[in-house]
Amino acid sequence: MRTGVAILSLVSVLIPAASTQFTLADVYVGNDFFNGWSWQTINDPTNGRVNYVSQGVARGMNLSYATDTKFFMRADDYNIVPPNTRGRNSVRILSNKAYGDSLAVLDLQHMPEGCSTWPAFWSLSQKGPWPAGGEIDIIEGVNMDTQNLMSLHTSPGCTMPQQRLETGTVTSTNCDANVNYNQGCGVQDAAGSFGVPFNARGGGWYAMARTQQDGIRVWFWPRDSPDVPLAVRAPVPGLFPTIMPDPTWGAPVAAFPIGPYCDYAAHFDAHQFVFDLTFCGDLAGNVYTSTGCSGSCVDFVNNNPQAFTNAYWEVNSLRIYTATETPYPPIV
Ligand SMILES: *[C@@H]1O[C@H](CO)[C@@H](O)[C@H](O)[C@H]1NC(C)=O
């Protein structure tokens, strides 16, 4: 009996007693992106060799394209980039809607790959100004990386414990964007979660849940995984009106628990989602030769349009569920 009690109490420490159910709020498939998202033409805040174009230009050049079931965003793989321009034509899109406590499931077939590329799928505070309200990076990597990096960037006073219930590897624990040159607090996934090997296996599913109660968690299932929960796989987007991370989901790849070392309400508010694809810049440019590439990053971007044929996002769907917090069950 004593052993049984000990095991039960250990389990209750690892798995929160209360659970949050999430209800489907929005499904973005194909043309939904043209209606529900904005094409940002800003100068890249991360100093990339990129020219973000409007929706009209992107559609005219086929840098953004949709069918009933697919949405594509790509780099210009046709033109040489003249010296006195912002850079290679590409796309950065922002969801018109912002979401608080929620669970996002991205069914992604292909992500941009190759030297000089720096694609990301992330969310940031609608209110800002950055980093107020927080930033959550769900997919990020550069150049020939094969491992996805998930991280938070926050205002001061948010750190993560080294030991957490997660399968990924902690790379840094201070989320404050003002320290460590804005490294943020990161967790790295295994090989195959990013870039060329991710695309070779047909991509997969990313899920990011954020609640006051359980903090911020990210899961990843590759296309060939036998363990994808049915509600995540959802052969028809929107088939399941509710979703709830339960023990069958397994431990998240990255867990960012909220507590005394990082107050949730003080650091995170309603976020808009972003997909972008920049080149070189603060990250991909600075680690160009240590992440599988050689020579000058900017020269490569300028002169090799044919190298960007696989620098595209192919999105099957993005579903956003919003949280319905359920009360803690009575303590027995
Ligand atoms: C536009 O891009 C899509 C997606 O890559 C592709 O299937 C389609 O053939 C392209 N259209 C043209 C006219 O090139």
The ligand as an ORCA input file, in Angstrom:
! r2SCAN-3c Opt
* xyz 0 1
  C       2.428     28.978    -57.825
  O       2.915     28.270    -56.698
  C       2.269     27.038    -56.464
  C       2.811     26.470    -55.159
  O       4.175     26.274    -55.196
  C       2.463     26.109    -57.638
  O       1.793     24.888    -57.397
  C       1.928     26.770    -58.885
  O       2.185     25.955    -60.007
  C       2.571     28.133    -59.069
  N       1.939     28.820    -60.185
  C       2.662     29.314    -61.190
  C       1.881     30.010    -62.263
  O       3.866     29.211    -61.245
*
